[in-house]
């Protein structure tokens, strides 16, 4: 099981390896509350969100019309499963880098 901070650390590391920089972070006073981090690259912005009440981890991309869900996973009361977070990390590693360089 991972903490919310641990999940964010894994996803952040992949985004930074893809050339994204942390632009903004909003975090509740306790480590179990809501959290949002925004990462930017020259081509794209990505937001990682944790909704504590819904127990939902969402990765979004900035489309011109607003934030659009890229990947999401709900978690049960026992915590954030390593394998589910790893699946989100793989999605980011495999797709976000490619999406940011796609041409119209």
C-alpha positions as CSV (number, residue, x, y, z in Angstrom):
1,X,0.0,0.0,0.0
2,X,1.1,3.5,-0.8
3,X,0.4,6.8,0.9
4,X,-1.0,9.7,-1.2
5,X,2.4,11.3,-1.0
6,X,4.0,8.1,-2.3
7,X,1.7,7.9,-5.2
8,X,2.3,11.5,-6.1
9,X,6.0,10.9,-5.9
10,X,5.9,8.0,-8.3
11,X,3.8,9.9,-10.8
12,X,5.8,13.1,-10.4
13,X,9.1,11.2,-11.1
14,X,7.7,9.9,-14.4
15,X,6.5,13.3,-15.5
16,X,9.8,14.9,-14.6
17,X,11.6,12.2,-16.6
18,X,9.4,13.2,-19.6
19,X,10.5,16.8,-19.2
20,X,7.7,18.3,-17.1
21,X,8.3,20.7,-14.3
22,X,6.2,21.2,-11.2
23,X,4.4,24.5,-11.6
24,X,1.9,24.5,-8.8
25,X,0.8,22.3,-5.9
26,X,-2.2,22.5,-3.6
27,X,-2.1,20.2,-0.6
28,X,-4.4,19.8,2.5
29,X,-2.8,20.3,5.9
30,X,-2.9,16.6,6.6
31,X,-1.5,14.0,4.2
32,X,-4.9,12.3,3.8
33,X,-6.7,15.3,2.3
34,X,-7.3,16.6,-1.2
35,X,-4.2,17.3,-3.3
36,X,-3.5,18.8,-6.7
37,X,-0.2,19.2,-8.6
38,X,0.2,20.8,-12.0
39,X,3.2,20.0,-14.2
40,X,4.1,21.8,-17.4
41,X,6.2,21.3,-20.5
42,X,6.6,23.5,-23.5
43,X,3.8,21.6,-25.2
44,X,1.4,20.6,-22.6
45,X,0.2,20.7,-18.9
46,X,-0.8,17.8,-16.8
47,X,-2.6,17.9,-13.5
48,X,-2.6,15.1,-10.9
49,X,-5.5,15.2,-8.4
50,X,-6.4,13.2,-5.3
51,X,-10.0,13.5,-4.0
52,X,-9.9,12.1,-0.5
53,X,-13.7,11.9,0.0
54,X,-14.1,9.9,-3.3
55,X,-10.8,8.1,-2.9
56,X,-10.1,8.9,-6.5
57,X,-6.7,9.6,-8.2
58,X,-7.1,11.4,-11.5
59,X,-4.5,12.5,-14.1
60,X,-5.8,15.2,-16.4
61,X,-4.4,17.0,-19.4
62,X,-5.0,20.6,-20.3
63,X,-7.1,20.8,-23.4
64,X,-8.0,24.3,-24.7
65,X,-11.5,23.9,-23.3
66,X,-10.3,22.9,-19.8
67,X,-8.9,19.9,-17.9
68,X,-9.8,16.5,-19.4
69,X,-9.4,13.2,-17.6
70,X,-6.6,11.2,-19.0
71,X,-6.5,8.3,-16.5
72,X,-8.3,7.7,-13.2
73,X,-8.5,5.0,-10.5
74,X,-10.6,4.7,-7.4
75,X,-9.2,3.2,-4.2
76,X,-10.9,1.4,-1.4
77,X,-10.6,2.1,2.3
78,X,-7.4,0.0,2.7
79,X,-5.3,2.5,0.8
80,X,-3.7,3.0,-2.6
81,X,-2.6,-0.4,-4.0
82,X,0.9,-0.4,-5.5
83,X,-0.3,-2.2,-8.7
84,X,-3.0,0.3,-9.4
85,X,-0.7,3.3,-8.9
86,X,1.9,1.5,-11.1
87,X,-0.8,1.2,-13.8
88,X,-1.3,4.9,-13.7
89,X,2.4,5.5,-13.8
90,X,2.7,3.3,-16.9
91,X,-0.1,5.2,-18.6
92,X,1.7,8.4,-17.9
93,X,5.0,7.0,-19.1
94,X,3.6,5.5,-22.2
95,X,1.1,8.0,-23.3
96,X,1.6,11.5,-21.9
97,X,5.0,12.0,-23.5
98,X,3.6,10.9,-26.9
99,X,0.5,13.0,-26.5
100,X,2.5,16.1,-25.8
101,X,4.3,15.8,-29.1
102,X,1.4,14.8,-31.3
103,X,0.6,17.2,-34.0
104,X,-2.9,18.3,-35.1
